[in-house]
Amino acid sequence: SEMCIRDSDLATVGADPRWFLATILLPTEHTNVALVHSVMDDLRNAAREIGAVIIGGHTEVTDVPRTIVSGTMIGTVRRDAVIWPNGLRVGDTIVLTGGMAIEATSIIAREMPGRLRAAGLSEHDIAAAAEYLVRPGIGVTRVSRIARDAGRIHAMHDPTEGGVVTALDELAAASGVDISVDTATLNTAISPLSQRVCDAVRIDPRGAISSGAMLIGLASEDASRVVDALRHAGIDAWTVATVVEGAPGCRPADGESEWPHFPVDEIARLFHGN
């Protein structure tokens, strides 16, 4: 097995992860020494990938159906280098990295493989989709570091519940700005496999949980340099929006399309049938 530590809360404010406290709950019926060693090895490897170390926590064998690991990540950032989510300025460019529905792709493949088979996806495709949790993964520390090194970053936000569309709405609200979205580019900012998975279960990837993606608001003159640096590092990146004068909110740049809204995440709607 492989493990990925969610690092977005630190990465979006420009902090680097340093230390991790883990709470590990192990099932009574299936726990043995090999399982404990496996979990700890995976946890150490996941922390090492983002530059952190395990400094403590709690381990317990208890009445849980499967192994559960949760924890607290602690990081550091210079006081004058903190990137706040309300920092967007008129004229800024917004870059999306990773793509839409990364985590949603993994959730669907793990929980609904039968529906994907029925839609014609191969076992190889389903396995690859399930592994989206670790490849490409939901970590964004590396994205944050590359972007910060390449340009002047004014705000960052990770699209989780509600997907990229909701995250753009949240950025607009936090900074009190009008965001003009290049919807044509946004609609293509998804891997072919994720698109096939979303199509198979009839959900809109724009409103599906997208951990592993990052929205980066930055000085427009630095946008091409940041995008080039990200792509050079093997990270997909698209210029999807600009900050313009106007009432706070998001609107399509073409002036004709309607901006979608997702009261609940598409994954929640899928599983609860709403």
Secondary structure, DSSP 8 states (H G I E B T S, - for coil): -------HHHHTTT-EEEEEEEEEEEETTT--HHHHHHHHHHHHHHHHHTT-EEEEEEEEEES-SS-EEEEEEEEE--GGG---TT---TT-EEEEES-TTHHHHHHHHHH-HHHHHHTT--HHHHHHHHGGGTTTTS--HHHHHHHHHHS-EEEEE---TTHHHHHHHHHHHHHT-EEEE-HHHHHH-S-HHHHHHHHHHT--GGGS--TT-EEEEE-GGGHHHHHHHHHHTT--EEEEEEEESSSSEEEETTSSS-----SS-HHHHHHHT-
